C-alpha cells in the first residue's frame, strides 16, 4: 500500500511532467504539504536520530487551482530538467522581474520559441542565462509576478 | 616643539578612550601598531558563490560588469568585492541566493571541516547559516546537516538563509548545544562556531568594542568549554571537529582547546590553506598550554585584511 508521502511525491512528479516536461529530478527529493497547499522539498537523508525538528527542507511551491506554482528555489531544483513552459528573458527583464514587475510579452512569438503550452498550464518558469527566477502566470500578454517581497530588489 | 602624533597614535588613543579595559587586555595579545590600525579600519566586503544554484563563471562575468572582484586565495568560490555605484545586495545574484555575503576568514571552518556528500554533519551553533550553506554546497545537498541554534529569532534567520540558498539536506533544531553530548559518536563531522565576544566583528560595528568586558569573556569561556566537550562526544571516531570563533582572546580560544585536550584523546591537525596566520598561543599570563595548540590558526586583522578569527581542527582517533 502506498503511503501519503508516496502519493504526494507522485502527484508532484506528475504535475512537473505535465506542466514543465520534467521527466526525472536528479536529486532524491521528498515532499511534504504544510499550510495552505504549500509544498516543501527535502532530501531524504536517512537520519535516524531523534530530534525535535523545527524545520526541514525548503518551500518548493504551491498547488494552486490551475497548477503548480514553483518558488524561486523550486525553479532552481527542476528548471534544468524542464523541457517546456520555460520563458527565456534578458538580464534587463530579469532585473525588472526581481523588482516585482510583471513582464509584457509577445506570447504569440514566444509560444513556439519557448515551447509554451498555455492551454494546459498558465504557469511558466522564468529563466535568464542559467539563472531561474521562479514561476510567473500568463494572463493575456503579461506574465504576472510572484516574487515575494523579501526577495525583491528594492 | 610638540611631537606630531602619527595616525596610528591617534587611532590608539581613540580605541583606548572607547574601552580602556579592552585596550589593556589586547595589548597582551597583539601590541603591534598594525593590529590597532586594522582593528579600526572598515572591513572589506566579500561573498561566496552558492554552487548549489550556479557555477561561478556566469556569476563572475555578470558581477564584474558592476563590481571590482578579487578572488579570496583560500576559498575557491570566495571573492572580495569593491562596490562602485551599486550595492551588492541590490543585485539579482544576491536576491536569488546565487551568492552569499560572508566574511572572508569565516569561510575557513567549512573548508577545514573536509565534508563529503552523504556524511552526517552537526553544525552546533548554526545561525545565521553562512557556514551551514557553505557545507551544504560542498555536500551537493547529499547527506544530512543537523543545523542547530539555541535562540528562536536566530533560528528564523537560519531558516530564511537555508531557503534562499536552496539547502534541502538540513534539519533545523533548537537545542542547547551542550545537550548534543547525549548523541555519542554519531556524527562524521561537527562544526562548533562558538558564541563569542565577537572581537573580530569590531571592524563591522564598533558596538562590539563598546560592550566588551572581561567578565563576559570569562562566562563565554566556561560555556565554550562545555560546548566543545559535548561536540567531541557527539563526534564519531575518525571524525573531524572544527572549533572556531571570531574573537582573539586566549580564554575563548586556546584555553578552550586546552580544556578538551587535557580531558580527552583529541588531537590537533594543521590546517593547510593559503592564508596568512600565526600559530596558536601556548603560553599566556604565566599559564602553559599543550604544544599541539601551535597547530591552530590564529588570524589577526592585519594578516589578510579580514576580521580576526581563530580555527582549530580537532581529530578523534579511531
Interface residues (C-beta under 8 A of the other chain):
Chain A: X27 X29 X41 X42 X43 X45 X46 X47 X49 X51 X52 X53 X54 X55 X56 X57 X58 X59 X72 X73 X76 X77 X91 X94 X95 X98 X128 X129 X130 X131 X132 X133 X150 X151 X152 X153 X154
Chain B: X52 X53 X54 X55 X58 X62 X90 X91 X92 X93 X95 X96 X97 X98 X120 X141 X142 X143 X144 X146 X155 X159 X160 X162 X163 X164 X166 X167 X168 X169 X170 X171 X172 X173 X174 X175 X183 X186
